[in-house]
């Protein structure tokens, strides 16, 4: 078994990830209001599978007693970027995981 902090690199906080986290609190849209389980996005190791990710999240946040319901993973491909005058480069690719927790669980103290 690998160290949980080797599997989970860091939390991925973007505008879209924040919207996913706030879905359970949304009451304005009826179809979205049915989502009772919180979702969090993490950057994970490229070789990690879904079972390793789930056990690592539960181990890291064991003091909050969270239960992982599902894990969805995707590989984000590199994007072309300009690196100075006329030189082109690329961003790094990474693997991210959308972790769905049991209804009522939360990672943040919000």
MIKOLMAR-489571 format. One line per field, with one value per atom (N, C-alpha, C): residue in three letters; atom name; x, y, z. Coordinates in nm, 2 decimals, always signed. Example, Ala and Ser with C-alpha at 12.3 -4.5 7.8 and 13.67 -1.06 7.14 Angstrom:
BEGIN
aa <- ALA,ALA,ALA,SER,SER,SER
at <- N,CA,C,N,CA,C
x <- +1.32,+1.23,+1.32,+1.28,+1.37,+1.29
y <- -0.57,-0.45,-0.33,-0.22,-0.11,+0.00
z <- +0.78,+0.78,+0.78,+0.71,+0.71,+0.79
END
This chain:
BEGIN
aa <- UNK,UNK,UNK,UNK,UNK,UNK,UNK,UNK,UNK,UNK,UNK,UNK,UNK,UNK,UNK,UNK,UNK,UNK,UNK,UNK,UNK,UNK,UNK,UNK,UNK,UNK,UNK,UNK,UNK,UNK,UNK,UNK,UNK,UNK,UNK,UNK,UNK,UNK,UNK,UNK,UNK,UNK,UNK,UNK,UNK,UNK,UNK,UNK,UNK,UNK,UNK,UNK,UNK,UNK,UNK,UNK,UNK,UNK,UNK,UNK,UNK,UNK,UNK,UNK,UNK,UNK,UNK,UNK,UNK,UNK,UNK,UNK,UNK,UNK,UNK,UNK,UNK,UNK,UNK,UNK,UNK,UNK,UNK,UNK,UNK,UNK,UNK,UNK,UNK,UNK,UNK,UNK,UNK,UNK,UNK,UNK,UNK,UNK,UNK,UNK,UNK,UNK,UNK,UNK,UNK,UNK,UNK,UNK,UNK,UNK,UNK,UNK,UNK,UNK,UNK,UNK,UNK,UNK,UNK,UNK,UNK,UNK,UNK,UNK,UNK,UNK,UNK,UNK,UNK,UNK,UNK,UNK,UNK,UNK,UNK,UNK,UNK,UNK,UNK,UNK,UNK,UNK,UNK,UNK,UNK,UNK,UNK,UNK,UNK,UNK,UNK,UNK,UNK,UNK,UNK,UNK,UNK,UNK,UNK,UNK,UNK,UNK,UNK,UNK,UNK,UNK,UNK,UNK,UNK,UNK,UNK,UNK,UNK,UNK,UNK,UNK,UNK,UNK,UNK,UNK,UNK,UNK,UNK,UNK,UNK,UNK,UNK,UNK,UNK,UNK,UNK,UNK,UNK,UNK,UNK,UNK,UNK,UNK,UNK,UNK,UNK,UNK,UNK,UNK,UNK,UNK,UNK,UNK,UNK,UNK,UNK,UNK,UNK,UNK,UNK,UNK,UNK,UNK,UNK,UNK,UNK,UNK,UNK,UNK,UNK,UNK,UNK,UNK,UNK,UNK,UNK,UNK,UNK,UNK,UNK,UNK,UNK,UNK,UNK,UNK,UNK,UNK,UNK,UNK,UNK,UNK,UNK,UNK,UNK,UNK,UNK,UNK,UNK,UNK,UNK,UNK,UNK,UNK,UNK,UNK,UNK,UNK,UNK,UNK,UNK,UNK,UNK,UNK,UNK,UNK,UNK,UNK,UNK,UNK,UNK,UNK,UNK,UNK,UNK,UNK,UNK,UNK,UNK,UNK,UNK,UNK,UNK,UNK,UNK,UNK,UNK,UNK,UNK,UNK,UNK,UNK,UNK,UNK,UNK,UNK,UNK,UNK,UNK,UNK,UNK,UNK,UNK,UNK,UNK,UNK,UNK,UNK,UNK,UNK,UNK,UNK,UNK,UNK,UNK,UNK,UNK,UNK,UNK,UNK,UNK,UNK,UNK,UNK,UNK,UNK
at <- N,CA,C,N,CA,C,N,CA,C,N,CA,C,N,CA,C,N,CA,C,N,CA,C,N,CA,C,N,CA,C,N,CA,C,N,CA,C,N,CA,C,N,CA,C,N,CA,C,N,CA,C,N,CA,C,N,CA,C,N,CA,C,N,CA,C,N,CA,C,N,CA,C,N,CA,C,N,CA,C,N,CA,C,N,CA,C,N,CA,C,N,CA,C,N,CA,C,N,CA,C,N,CA,C,N,CA,C,N,CA,C,N,CA,C,N,CA,C,N,CA,C,N,CA,C,N,CA,C,N,CA,C,N,CA,C,N,CA,C,N,CA,C,N,CA,C,N,CA,C,N,CA,C,N,CA,C,N,CA,C,N,CA,C,N,CA,C,N,CA,C,N,CA,C,N,CA,C,N,CA,C,N,CA,C,N,CA,C,N,CA,C,N,CA,C,N,CA,C,N,CA,C,N,CA,C,N,CA,C,N,CA,C,N,CA,C,N,CA,C,N,CA,C,N,CA,C,N,CA,C,N,CA,C,N,CA,C,N,CA,C,N,CA,C,N,CA,C,N,CA,C,N,CA,C,N,CA,C,N,CA,C,N,CA,C,N,CA,C,N,CA,C,N,CA,C,N,CA,C,N,CA,C,N,CA,C,N,CA,C,N,CA,C,N,CA,C,N,CA,C,N,CA,C,N,CA,C,N,CA,C,N,CA,C,N,CA,C,N,CA,C,N,CA,C,N,CA,C,N,CA,C,N,CA,C,N,CA,C,N,CA,C,N,CA,C,N,CA,C,N,CA,C,N,CA,C,N,CA,C,N,CA,C,N,CA,C,N,CA,C,N,CA,C,N,CA,C,N,CA,C,N,CA,C
x <- +0.09,+0.00,+0.09,+0.06,+0.13,+0.09,+0.18,+0.15,+0.03,-0.07,-0.18,-0.14,-0.03,+0.01,+0.09,+0.13,+0.19,+0.08,-0.03,-0.14,-0.21,-0.25,-0.32,-0.21,-0.19,-0.09,-0.14,-0.26,-0.31,-0.45,-0.52,-0.66,-0.65,-0.75,-0.76,-0.87,-0.84,-0.94,-0.95,-1.06,-1.09,-1.23,-1.27,-1.41,-1.51,-1.48,-1.56,-1.56,-1.45,-1.44,-1.52,-1.52,-1.59,-1.74,-1.79,-1.93,-1.97,-1.88,-1.91,-1.93,-1.84,-1.85,-1.98,-2.03,-2.15,-2.28,-2.28,-2.40,-2.50,-2.46,-2.55,-2.63,-2.57,-2.63,-2.72,-2.72,-2.80,-2.94,-3.03,-3.18,-3.25,-3.18,-3.25,-3.29,-3.20,-3.23,-3.27,-3.39,-3.45,-3.37,-3.31,-3.24,-3.10,-3.05,-2.92,-2.95,-3.06,-3.09,-3.10,-3.12,-3.12,-2.99,-2.88,-2.75,-2.72,-2.73,-2.71,-2.57,-2.49,-2.35,-2.25,-2.16,-2.06,-1.95,-1.89,-1.79,-1.67,-1.55,-1.43,-1.33,-1.24,-1.15,-1.01,-0.93,-0.79,-0.70,-0.58,-0.48,-0.41,-0.40,-0.36,-0.24,-0.17,-0.06,-0.11,-0.03,-0.07,-0.09,-0.03,-0.05,-0.15,-0.22,-0.31,-0.44,-0.50,-0.63,-0.74,-0.86,-0.97,-0.98,-0.95,-0.95,-0.84,-0.73,-0.62,-0.66,-0.72,-0.76,-0.87,-0.96,-1.07,-1.01,-0.92,-0.86,-0.77,-0.70,-0.62,-0.70,-0.81,-0.89,-0.95,-0.99,-1.05,-0.94,-0.81,-0.70,-0.66,-0.66,-0.61,-0.71,-0.84,-0.95,-1.02,-0.94,-1.01,-1.06,-1.00,-1.05,-1.19,-1.22,-1.35,-1.45,-1.40,-1.49,-1.57,-1.50,-1.56,-1.57,-1.67,-1.69,-1.70,-1.61,-1.61,-1.71,-1.80,-1.90,-1.85,-1.79,-1.74,-1.62,-1.54,-1.43,-1.43,-1.42,-1.41,-1.28,-1.20,-1.07,-1.07,-0.98,-0.95,-0.81,-0.75,-0.62,-0.63,-0.58,-0.58,-0.46,-0.48,-0.37,-0.30,-0.18,-0.10,-0.16,-0.15,-0.19,-0.07,-0.08,+0.03,+0.03,+0.15,+0.16,+0.28,+0.28,+0.39,+0.49,+0.62,+0.73,+0.83,+0.79,+0.88,+0.84,+0.95,+0.92,+0.93,+0.82,+0.81,+0.84,+0.88,+0.90,+0.78,+0.75,+0.63,+0.67,+0.58,+0.60,+0.47,+0.46,+0.34,+0.33,+0.21,+0.19,+0.21,+0.22,+0.23,+0.09,+0.09,-0.03,-0.04,-0.16,-0.18,-0.31,-0.33,-0.45,-0.53,-0.66,-0.74,-0.85,-0.90,-1.00,-1.11,-1.24,-1.36,-1.41,-1.40,-1.44,-1.57,-1.67,-1.80,-1.81,-1.84,-1.85,-2.00,-2.02,-2.15,-2.23,-2.36,-2.44,-2.42,-2.39,-2.37,-2.23,-2.14,-1.99,-1.94,-1.83,-1.77,-1.62,-1.54,-1.39,-1.36,-1.43,-1.41,-1.49,-1.45,-1.53,-1.63,-1.68,-1.77,-1.91
y <- -0.12,+0.00,+0.12,+0.22,+0.34,+0.44,+0.54,+0.65,+0.73,+0.77,+0.85,+0.98,+1.04,+1.17,+1.15,+1.03,+1.01,+0.99,+0.94,+0.92,+1.05,+1.13,+1.25,+1.36,+1.44,+1.54,+1.67,+1.72,+1.84,+1.86,+1.95,+1.98,+2.07,+2.05,+2.13,+2.23,+2.36,+2.46,+2.55,+2.54,+2.63,+2.67,+2.75,+2.80,+2.68,+2.59,+2.48,+2.38,+2.36,+2.27,+2.33,+2.46,+2.52,+2.51,+2.52,+2.49,+2.35,+2.25,+2.12,+2.10,+2.17,+2.16,+2.22,+2.32,+2.39,+2.34,+2.23,+2.18,+2.14,+2.08,+2.04,+2.15,+2.27,+2.39,+2.47,+2.43,+2.50,+2.46,+2.56,+2.53,+2.60,+2.68,+2.76,+2.67,+2.57,+2.49,+2.35,+2.31,+2.18,+2.06,+2.06,+1.94,+1.93,+2.05,+2.05,+2.03,+2.07,+2.06,+1.91,+1.82,+1.67,+1.62,+1.69,+1.64,+1.67,+1.56,+1.57,+1.54,+1.48,+1.44,+1.54,+1.58,+1.68,+1.62,+1.70,+1.65,+1.74,+1.68,+1.75,+1.71,+1.80,+1.76,+1.77,+1.67,+1.65,+1.62,+1.67,+1.62,+1.50,+1.39,+1.26,+1.22,+1.11,+1.05,+0.99,+1.00,+0.95,+0.80,+0.72,+0.58,+0.53,+0.62,+0.58,+0.53,+0.43,+0.38,+0.43,+0.41,+0.46,+0.41,+0.28,+0.22,+0.29,+0.31,+0.37,+0.52,+0.59,+0.72,+0.73,+0.64,+0.64,+0.61,+0.51,+0.48,+0.59,+0.66,+0.77,+0.88,+0.92,+1.03,+0.99,+0.87,+0.83,+0.83,+0.80,+0.80,+0.94,+1.03,+1.17,+1.24,+1.22,+1.29,+1.20,+1.11,+1.02,+1.09,+1.20,+1.27,+1.34,+1.36,+1.41,+1.30,+1.17,+1.06,+1.06,+1.08,+1.09,+0.95,+0.93,+0.80,+0.83,+0.78,+0.80,+0.71,+0.77,+0.70,+0.66,+0.75,+0.72,+0.81,+0.76,+0.84,+0.84,+0.95,+0.96,+1.03,+0.97,+1.02,+1.06,+1.16,+1.20,+1.25,+1.24,+1.29,+1.42,+1.53,+1.66,+1.67,+1.68,+1.69,+1.82,+1.83,+1.96,+2.05,+2.18,+2.29,+2.37,+2.41,+2.49,+2.63,+2.68,+2.81,+2.88,+3.01,+3.08,+3.10,+3.08,+3.09,+3.20,+3.32,+3.43,+3.47,+3.52,+3.57,+3.46,+3.41,+3.32,+3.17,+3.15,+3.01,+2.95,+2.83,+2.77,+2.66,+2.64,+2.53,+2.47,+2.40,+2.33,+2.32,+2.32,+2.30,+2.15,+2.11,+1.97,+1.90,+1.78,+1.70,+1.65,+1.62,+1.57,+1.49,+1.41,+1.33,+1.40,+1.41,+1.47,+1.37,+1.38,+1.29,+1.37,+1.34,+1.40,+1.30,+1.33,+1.24,+1.28,+1.19,+1.21,+1.15,+1.23,+1.18,+1.14,+1.07,+1.04,+1.17,+1.16,+1.28,+1.32,+1.45,+1.50,+1.51,+1.44,+1.45,+1.58,+1.63,+1.75,+1.75,+1.80,+1.81,+1.95,+2.05,+2.19,+2.21,+2.31,+2.34,+2.46,+2.46,+2.57,+2.56
z <- +0.00,+0.00,+0.00,-0.09,-0.10,+0.00,+0.03,+0.11,+0.05,+0.13,+0.07,+0.01,+0.07,+0.02,-0.11,-0.15,-0.28,-0.39,-0.35,-0.44,-0.47,-0.36,-0.37,-0.37,-0.47,-0.48,-0.41,-0.46,-0.40,-0.45,-0.38,-0.42,-0.54,-0.63,-0.76,-0.74,-0.72,-0.70,-0.82,-0.89,-1.00,-0.99,-1.08,-1.07,-1.09,-1.19,-1.21,-1.10,-1.03,-0.92,-0.80,-0.78,-0.68,-0.70,-0.83,-0.86,-0.82,-0.85,-0.82,-0.66,-0.59,-0.44,-0.39,-0.45,-0.40,-0.45,-0.53,-0.59,-0.48,-0.37,-0.27,-0.20,-0.21,-0.14,-0.24,-0.37,-0.47,-0.46,-0.45,-0.45,-0.56,-0.64,-0.74,-0.86,-0.90,-1.01,-0.96,-1.00,-0.95,-0.99,-1.11,-1.15,-1.07,-1.04,-0.97,-0.82,-0.77,-0.63,-0.58,-0.68,-0.64,-0.60,-0.63,-0.60,-0.45,-0.37,-0.22,-0.18,-0.27,-0.24,-0.28,-0.19,-0.23,-0.32,-0.41,-0.50,-0.48,-0.48,-0.46,-0.57,-0.62,-0.73,-0.67,-0.71,-0.66,-0.78,-0.77,-0.87,-0.81,-0.88,-0.83,-0.91,-0.86,-0.93,-1.06,-1.16,-1.29,-1.30,-1.21,-1.20,-1.10,-1.03,-0.93,-0.99,-0.93,-0.98,-0.89,-0.92,-0.84,-0.70,-0.68,-0.55,-0.46,-0.51,-0.44,-0.40,-0.49,-0.47,-0.36,-0.36,-0.26,-0.12,-0.11,+0.02,+0.07,-0.02,+0.02,+0.07,+0.01,+0.06,+0.19,+0.21,+0.35,+0.45,+0.41,+0.51,+0.55,+0.45,+0.47,+0.56,+0.53,+0.60,+0.70,+0.77,+0.86,+0.99,+1.02,+1.14,+1.11,+0.99,+0.95,+0.92,+0.92,+0.90,+0.77,+0.66,+0.53,+0.47,+0.39,+0.31,+0.17,+0.08,-0.06,-0.13,-0.20,-0.28,-0.42,-0.49,-0.62,-0.65,-0.75,-0.80,-0.95,-1.02,-1.16,-1.19,-1.28,-1.32,-1.46,-1.49,-1.63,-1.64,-1.75,-1.78,-1.86,-1.80,-1.87,-1.96,-2.09,-2.18,-2.18,-2.22,-2.22,-2.32,-2.29,-2.38,-2.43,-2.55,-2.61,-2.55,-2.52,-2.46,-2.52,-2.53,-2.58,-2.47,-2.50,-2.41,-2.46,-2.45,-2.50,-2.64,-2.71,-2.84,-2.95,-2.99,-3.10,-3.06,-2.94,-2.89,-2.84,-2.87,-2.82,-2.72,-2.62,-2.52,-2.49,-2.39,-2.35,-2.20,-2.14,-2.00,-1.97,-1.85,-1.82,-1.82,-1.85,-1.84,-1.70,-1.65,-1.52,-1.51,-1.41,-1.39,-1.27,-1.30,-1.19,-1.16,-1.03,-0.99,-0.92,-0.96,-0.90,-0.80,-0.67,-0.57,-0.51,-0.51,-0.46,-0.32,-0.22,-0.09,-0.05,+0.06,+0.10,+0.14,+0.13,+0.16,+0.30,+0.33,+0.47,+0.50,+0.43,+0.46,+0.39,+0.45,+0.40,+0.44,+0.35,+0.38,+0.44,+0.40,+0.45,+0.57,+0.65,+0.77,+0.74,+0.63,+0.58,+0.64
END
